Amino acid sequence: MEAMVIGGGVAGPVAAIALRRIGWDVTVHEACPDPAGDVGSFVSLGDNGLRALEAIGCRDAVAARGTELPLLRLWSGRGRQLGEARRGRVTLMRGHLVETLRDLAQEAGATIVTGRRLVDVGAGRTATFADGGSASADLVIGADGIHSRLRGVIDPAAPVAGYAGLWTVGGRSAHQVAPGTFHIMFGAKATMVYAPTPGGTLWAAQVPAPKPPARTPERDELAALFAGDRGPAAELIRRTGQWHPRTVMQAMPGGVPRWHRDGMVLLGDAAHPMGAGQGANLAVEDAVVLARCLRDNPETALERYEELRRPRTDQMLKVAGANRDAKVSGPVAARVRDVMMPFFFKRFAEKGGAWMHDYDVEWNSVSAPASAST
Ligand SMILES: Cc1cc2nc3c(=O)[nH]c(=O)nc-3n(C[C@H](O)[C@H](O)[C@H](O)COP(=O)(O)OP(=O)(O)OC[C@H]3O[C@@H](n4cnc5c(N)ncnc54)[C@H](O)[C@@H]3O)c2cc1C
């Protein structure tokens, strides 16, 4: 069997590796010429994403490109600790994650073609590309991200992602903070996420705004956003040597109604645009679960894949929305957040968060057929 994967970001190469593990031929078609390398921004993989990578033999290679930060601490802008949780977490540049996954996919025997943008898919699952080329396969997998083209092919009425009320900019700072902890500080005007790594402290400022600014603010303007907050945010910005590009956060709160049709299926942000947070983790999980379903019940694999994944990704979309609300709230709501969060975070971290972090793709057990087929 042969799969064509559209998109060589996170979900695409993981799907390619997992499908090679079950004996499929795979070609990945990626629109951009190369991964972002050390540029771009950083992502964190939690226990759930790392466990899914482990199932297909990729955890160690990915972890080796990043920094383990097992402690998470949340802070208010007044310097009050709002929460603390200890969990597996590897933080790395998104470009390094993509680079590593693509290398692993090629080692597993997949072909990756870069600079190839999907335009359409017609009869017989024949895809056409912007460079004039075409290709067909038994299965077309849309791992083409938040603005997925395949989503619109599967369902021309599919909604599109819109601005989520938050933009972000970041960098790598020479200002050092103690190693081993990933921090999130909810400031008066913006949120600062920062992570110590051997090469400097990675940080990302998440700024609420009714619309994205026309230009990226200067260093002093950014630092001024955190001037009233306690903690290292302003200093991190002042001592930044390498800047990561500004990103406008996008979301689709209602979700994607249709994930598959006629041998075409969506994964990752194409299926459930998350904005940030757990998006890369879910993309990895999706890809491994899809391959497991194809391995165990090829006839009903796409139905079973959606059955297994939809409840979890819907729940995660709700959490992502709540997390965004916590960052875009006004001063009164922010005070309430700072008072209530220690209570709720403790409960969530100790009990309620298990569904998110303990999830297992169950690669080594046989998946049941889709329930409609039993
Ligand atoms: C600032 C920021 C921080 C984040 N932090 C985290 C984090 O800490 N943890 C986490 O889990 N997630 C995080 N995320 C979310 C995470 O990056 C995404 O959810 C994840 O990358 C989704 O993976 P994907 O493979 O579905 O899509 P992508 O990684 O976006 O990959 C899609 C790929 O498809 C390609 N493509 C697009 N259109 C076409 C086409 N027509 N033809 C061919 N190729 C195409 C693109 O070039 C791209 O390479 C963050 C996101 C942002 C913006």
The ligand as a Gaussian input file, in Angstrom:
#p B3LYP/6-31G(d) Opt

LIG

0 1
 C        4.291000      30.071000      18.823000
 C        3.825000      28.646000      18.918000
 C        4.251000      27.863000      19.978000
 C        3.833000      26.529000      20.081000
 N        4.248000      25.792000      21.138000
 C        3.842000      24.505000      21.257000
 C        4.270000      23.686000      22.355000
 O        5.029000      24.117000      23.228000
 N        3.830000      22.411000      22.414000
 C        3.009000      21.870000      21.462000
 O        2.658000      20.683000      21.565000
 N        2.592000      22.615000      20.403000
 C        2.982000      23.915000      20.280000
 N        2.565000      24.667000      19.232000
 C        1.658000      24.077000      18.247000
 C        2.423000      23.220000      17.261000
 O        3.503000      23.924000      16.689000
 C        1.484000      22.727000      16.167000
 O        0.290000      22.257000      16.736000
 C        2.142000      21.602000      15.396000
 O        3.270000      22.094000      14.713000
 C        1.151000      20.981000      14.417000
 O        1.834000      20.039000      13.623000
 P        1.323000      19.741000      12.154000
 O        2.292000      18.791000      11.573000
 O       -0.112000      19.404000      12.200000
 O        1.410000      21.138000      11.384000
 P        2.711000      21.997000      11.062000
 O        3.775000      21.737000      12.037000
 O        2.224000      23.400000      10.879000
 O        3.198000      21.418000       9.671000
 C        2.428000      21.597000       8.499000
 C        3.379000      21.488000       7.320000
 O        2.608000      21.440000       6.119000
 C        3.230000      22.257000       5.149000
 N        2.176000      22.657000       4.196000
 C        1.187000      23.556000       4.385000
 N        0.406000      23.633000       3.289000
 C        0.918000      22.759000       2.395000
 C        0.544000      22.384000       1.062000
 N       -0.517000      22.939000       0.445000
 N        1.293000      21.457000       0.412000
 C        2.377000      20.871000       1.030000
 N        2.768000      21.198000       2.287000
 C        2.049000      22.123000       2.953000
 C        3.808000      23.406000       5.944000
 O        4.861000      24.054000       5.236000
 C        4.310000      22.690000       7.197000
 O        5.628000      22.241000       7.069000
 C        2.974000      25.987000      19.098000
 C        2.549000      26.783000      18.021000
 C        2.967000      28.087000      17.935000
 C        2.471000      28.933000      16.768000

